Amino acid sequence: MNTVLNKVICFALGCAGISLAQQSPCNEETMDAFAYEDCLAEHNLTVPGAEAKPASDGPRLTVLGAKQPPYSPFNKDAYLTSSFGENRGTRYHAGFDFSTQMEEGWVVYAPENGTVTELSVSPFMYGKLMLFKGESGKTWAFAHQSSFGKLDEMVMAKQYATKKNDVKLKPNVRYKKGDTLTFAGSSGIGNPHLHLEVRLDNDRIINPVLAGTVISDTIAPQIFGAAVWQGNEFATTSAEAFSKGCAVNPVKNEFPLHMAIKIADYSREPKDNPMSIRRIEVWRYDEKVYSKTYDTLSYKKMINIRDELLWAEEADTAGDWHYIGARIAPLSSYRLEVEDFAGHVTTRKFTLHPKCKGNSQLATTQFQTSPLYTFLAKPMIDLFRCESGYTFKAMGSKDATLSEDLCKVFKHKPTLLAKIVETYPDLKAIQYSADAKSTGNGREVDETIAVFPFGKHQTSINWNTKIGDIAVGQKISGIPVGHDSTIRVLAVTRTRTDSVDYLEFHPKGLQFRGKWDVCIENPDNPAPLYWLGETSRNWFIFSKQSSGKKRCASTNELRDIASIQNDEPPTLGFPYWADAMAFGLNQPVLRIPLIYKYDGIPDGNAINVKSGKNWIAAEYDSEPREIVILAEKLPDAGEKINIQIQDEAKHKVSYDITIPEM
């Protein structure tokens, strides 16, 4: 093998025990970082920002150094729609998602000789999940399946024996490498696809490429922007300006600076599914100052995601903000290197400047009504609204006025709330107001932002405040220690909407190793507490909460909260016949839409179907919210079945359904 080709393969696959300096004319150990990069380009090895051919053929190396033969779950090309380590809010994505082109029933083949150790059925999360223990010792998890093939008989037997739709069993059935193992689908959450995980034990998960999994990915990672901050000064740089080697520095020659880079990877055109990346490194001249590789994850340490992928109000736009855990110096030259799971590498050289030519304002928020929001895990105030007529008044202890109009004190741009606290250390609240013309939505606004500064090393908080006539109490434990010198601030405000008035808590993405106990006393609305999904924008009831005028609930992360009185139980739509996978074949099924506004079902066992006294197994398809029943288990057309449902708010309802003609 020639040295150039050897370099390409080793760079893409992470060859163990091979000195790259010995295998290439480009010597990383002796060359300056930029000279090394130019050498790679000269020899057609890694061209900055260019697409590289995925090195997906041939054996792969595990983290233990053992060679693994290539494995394609479908024995054909399948593009990724989600990658390992991707941001899923409160956790990393623990595997790969493979597209099945919106089709159910793609055959999934066994990756090695082994045993099916567990099957489980649920309408949420993994859906129908198979755990397969290979002779290598690894456990392969196949989620969102439509059918377990011949093992469906064992699942159905367990369902009818226990009269439960959601079941778990241990088949201990052997399969050989290449056998038909299971069938991909859309059970649980999402469109038809295969979710594949590779587990070393009950806690450790590895990048499936390290176990030999072949992926189709034709596009190199993309960089969408950069952010730099020091203390309470903050600046962003657009992708265009950053690509020209410039990053905006908000302060003059101060050290250290902190940085985050917004990155996404795509597997193909059209770019519908932004994914995460495998590796990110930053070099200062020839010194590597930061390196993070997502080849292993721990279920127990999923909370670390909030320290590495910083939460932003535009969380469901393309890309994640990766925090660069290094002390960035202002008068240095840097090289950023980003690699995806197929081995494509994108690089950027950059230096820091007070301004960057061609820089444009990055969007830092989405779906936001109030001027308070979160960007990069820090609460922000959108003082650009001063331009449209908003006023902001700073209040201190005992309602003392600290500033009649913050628009006259600060620049009219998105500003760290910590910056205002730095200027007014006694700040307790900000009152903001605007007339209907200024808000642009036809309604005037007059609200309060309650503010609570706390120390970098403070790990617990007990804060009571009021928003109008609503009393808000928060007890927090297990707060992570701050990783920079920004003043840390909690804030809460009320947002009035046409459908639901709710309380916003910031900074979003503040996840606790303890818990967040929040109590709301609203004299005008003592209804149950619901929390808002950050990207779905749907409301979900707290399953455990106190009752009465003072409502209290617990979780481990700040959430937006509303008091919602919902007395409407789910209803059923018109039943219709369709096909679905069972026993590895397409089978006729009756599908019955489940209709609700706020309260869905907590699990599949909340649905009970009977024909007379006979219990019938039913699957709940959470997307598109339909009850699915095998035709062979139903009575004849014209006869009735009874469906009993208990939703998340404990509403119980019963419906009789007439079986339609097929």
Secondary structure as the mmCIF struct_conf table of DSSP 4:
data_model
#
loop_
_struct_conf.conf_type_id
_struct_conf.id
_struct_conf.beg_label_comp_id
_struct_conf.beg_label_asym_id
_struct_conf.beg_label_seq_id
_struct_conf.end_label_comp_id
_struct_conf.end_label_asym_id
_struct_conf.end_label_seq_id
HELX_RH_AL_P HELX_RH_AL_P1 THR A 3 LEU A 13
TURN_TY1_P TURN_TY1_P1 GLY A 14 GLY A 14
BEND BEND1 ALA A 16 GLY A 17
HELX_RH_AL_P HELX_RH_AL_P2 LEU A 20 GLN A 23
BEND BEND2 SER A 24 CYS A 26
TURN_TY1_P TURN_TY1_P2 GLU A 28 THR A 30
BEND BEND3 MET A 31 MET A 31
HELX_RH_AL_P HELX_RH_AL_P3 ALA A 33 GLU A 42
TURN_TY1_P TURN_TY1_P3 HIS A 43 ASN A 44
BEND BEND4 LEU A 45 LEU A 45
TURN_TY1_P TURN_TY1_P4 PRO A 48 GLY A 49
BEND BEND5 ASP A 57 GLY A 58
STRN STRN1 ARG A 60 LEU A 61
TURN_TY1_P TURN_TY1_P5 VAL A 63 LEU A 64
STRN STRN2 LYS A 67 GLN A 68
STRN STRN3 TYR A 71 TYR A 71
TURN_TY1_P TURN_TY1_P6 PRO A 73 PHE A 74
BEND BEND6 ASN A 75 LYS A 76
STRN STRN4 TYR A 79 TYR A 79
STRN STRN5 LEU A 80 SER A 82
TURN_TY1_P TURN_TY1_P7 PHE A 84 GLY A 85
STRN STRN6 ASN A 87 ASN A 87
BEND BEND7 GLY A 89 ARG A 91
STRN STRN7 TYR A 92 TYR A 92
BEND BEND8 GLY A 95 GLY A 95
STRN STRN8 PHE A 96 SER A 99
TURN_TY1_P TURN_TY1_P8 GLN A 101 MET A 102
BEND BEND9 GLU A 104 GLU A 104
STRN STRN9 VAL A 107 TYR A 109
BEND BEND10 PRO A 111 ASN A 113
STRN STRN10 GLY A 114 SER A 120
BEND BEND11 PRO A 123 PHE A 124
TURN_TY1_P TURN_TY1_P9 MET A 125 TYR A 126
BEND BEND12 LYS A 128 LYS A 128
STRN STRN11 LEU A 129 GLY A 134
TURN_TY1_P TURN_TY1_P10 GLU A 135 SER A 136
BEND BEND13 GLY A 137 GLY A 137
STRN STRN12 THR A 139 ALA A 143
BEND BEND14 HIS A 144 HIS A 144
STRN STRN13 GLN A 145 SER A 147
HELX_RH_3T_P HELX_RH_3T_P1 GLY A 149 LEU A 151
HELX_RH_AL_P HELX_RH_AL_P4 ASP A 152 THR A 162
TURN_TY1_P TURN_TY1_P11 LYS A 163 LYS A 163
BEND BEND15 ASN A 165 ASP A 166
STRN STRN14 LYS A 168 LEU A 169
STRN STRN15 VAL A 173 TYR A 175
TURN_TY1_P TURN_TY1_P12 LYS A 177 GLY A 178
BEND BEND16 ASP A 179 ASP A 179
STRN STRN16 THR A 180 ALA A 184
STRN STRN17 GLY A 185 GLY A 185
BEND BEND17 GLY A 188 PRO A 192
STRN STRN18 HIS A 193 ARG A 199
BEND BEND18 LEU A 200 ASP A 203
STRN STRN19 ARG A 204 ILE A 206
HELX_RH_3T_P HELX_RH_3T_P2 PRO A 208 ALA A 211
TURN_TY1_P TURN_TY1_P13 GLY A 212 GLY A 212
STRN STRN20 THR A 213 THR A 213
STRN STRN21 SER A 216 SER A 216
BEND BEND19 ILE A 219 ILE A 219
STRN STRN22 GLN A 222 GLN A 230
TURN_TY1_P TURN_TY1_P14 GLY A 231 ASN A 232
STRN STRN23 GLU A 233 SER A 238
HELX_RH_AL_P HELX_RH_AL_P5 ALA A 239 SER A 243
TURN_TY1_P TURN_TY1_P15 LYS A 244 GLY A 245
STRN STRN24 CYS A 246 VAL A 248
BEND BEND20 PRO A 250 ASN A 253
BEND BEND21 PHE A 255 PHE A 255
STRN STRN25 LEU A 257 ALA A 264
STRN STRN26 ASP A 265 ASP A 265
BEND BEND22 SER A 267 PRO A 270
STRN STRN27 MET A 275 MET A 275
BEND BEND23 ARG A 278 ARG A 278
STRN STRN28 ARG A 279 ARG A 284
TURN_TY1_P TURN_TY1_P16 TYR A 285 ASP A 286
STRN STRN29 GLU A 287 THR A 293
BEND BEND24 ASP A 295 ASP A 295
STRN STRN30 THR A 296 SER A 298
HELX_RH_3T_P HELX_RH_3T_P3 TYR A 299 ASN A 304
HELX_RH_AL_P HELX_RH_AL_P6 ILE A 305 GLU A 308
STRN STRN31 LEU A 309 LEU A 310
TURN_TY1_P TURN_TY1_P17 GLU A 313 ASP A 316
BEND BEND25 THR A 317 ALA A 318
STRN STRN32 ASP A 320 ILE A 328
TURN_TY1_P TURN_TY1_P18 PRO A 330 LEU A 331
STRN STRN33 SER A 333 GLU A 339
TURN_TY1_P TURN_TY1_P19 PHE A 341 ALA A 342
BEND BEND26 GLY A 343 GLY A 343
STRN STRN34 VAL A 345 HIS A 353
BEND BEND27 PRO A 354 PRO A 354
TURN_TY1_P TURN_TY1_P20 LYS A 357 GLY A 358
HELX_LH_PP_P HELX_LH_PP_P1 GLN A 361 ALA A 363
BEND BEND28 GLN A 366 PHE A 367
BEND BEND29 SER A 370 PRO A 371
STRN STRN35 LEU A 372 PHE A 375
TURN_TY1_P TURN_TY1_P21 LEU A 376 ALA A 377
STRN STRN36 LYS A 378 ASP A 382
HELX_RH_3T_P HELX_RH_3T_P4 LEU A 383 SER A 388
TURN_TY1_P TURN_TY1_P22 GLY A 389 GLY A 389
STRN STRN37 THR A 391 MET A 395
HELX_RH_3T_P HELX_RH_3T_P5 SER A 397 ASP A 399
STRN STRN38 THR A 401 SER A 403
BEND BEND30 GLU A 404 GLU A 404
HELX_RH_3T_P HELX_RH_3T_P6 LEU A 406 LYS A 408
TURN_TY1_P TURN_TY1_P23 VAL A 409 VAL A 409
BEND BEND31 PHE A 410 PHE A 410
BEND BEND32 HIS A 412 LYS A 413
STRN STRN39 PRO A 414 LEU A 416
HELX_RH_AL_P HELX_RH_AL_P7 LEU A 417 THR A 423
TURN_TY1_P TURN_TY1_P24 PRO A 425 ASP A 426
STRN STRN40 ALA A 429 ALA A 434
HELX_RH_AL_P HELX_RH_AL_P8 ALA A 436 THR A 439
BEND BEND33 GLY A 440 GLY A 442
STRN STRN41 VAL A 445 PHE A 454
TURN_TY1_P TURN_TY1_P25 LYS A 456 HIS A 457
STRN STRN42 SER A 460 ILE A 467
TURN_TY1_P TURN_TY1_P26 GLY A 468 ASP A 469
STRN STRN43 ILE A 470 SER A 477
HELX_LH_PP_P HELX_LH_PP_P2 ILE A 479 GLY A 482
BEND BEND34 HIS A 483 THR A 486
HELX_LH_PP_P HELX_LH_PP_P3 ILE A 487 ILE A 487
STRN STRN44 ARG A 488 THR A 495
BEND BEND35 ASP A 498 SER A 499
STRN STRN45 TYR A 502 HIS A 506
BEND BEND36 PRO A 507 PRO A 507
TURN_TY1_P TURN_TY1_P27 LYS A 508 GLY A 509
STRN STRN46 GLN A 511 GLU A 521
TURN_TY1_P TURN_TY1_P28 PRO A 523 ASP A 524
HELX_LH_PP_P HELX_LH_PP_P4 ALA A 527 PRO A 528
STRN STRN47 LEU A 529 LEU A 532
TURN_TY1_P TURN_TY1_P29 GLU A 534 SER A 536
STRN STRN48 TRP A 539 ILE A 541
BEND BEND37 SER A 543 LYS A 544
STRN STRN49 GLN A 545 GLN A 545
BEND BEND38 GLY A 548 LYS A 549
STRN STRN50 LYS A 550 GLU A 557
STRN STRN51 ILE A 561 SER A 563
STRN STRN52 THR A 571 LEU A 572
STRN STRN53 TYR A 576 ALA A 582
TURN_TY1_P TURN_TY1_P30 PHE A 583 GLY A 584
STRN STRN54 LEU A 585 ILE A 595
BEND BEND39 LYS A 597 TYR A 598
BEND BEND40 PRO A 602 ASP A 603
HELX_RH_3T_P HELX_RH_3T_P7 GLY A 604 ALA A 606
STRN STRN55 ILE A 607 SER A 611
TURN_TY1_P TURN_TY1_P31 GLY A 612 LYS A 613
STRN STRN56 ASN A 614 ILE A 616
STRN STRN57 GLU A 619 ASP A 621
TURN_TY1_P TURN_TY1_P32 SER A 622 ARG A 625
STRN STRN58 GLU A 626 LEU A 630
HELX_RH_3T_P HELX_RH_3T_P8 ALA A 631 LYS A 633
BEND BEND41 LEU A 634 LEU A 634
TURN_TY1_P TURN_TY1_P33 ALA A 637 GLY A 638
STRN STRN59 LYS A 640 GLN A 646
TURN_TY1_P TURN_TY1_P34 GLU A 648 ALA A 649
STRN STRN60 LYS A 652 THR A 658
HELX_LH_PP_P HELX_LH_PP_P5 ILE A 659 GLU A 661
#
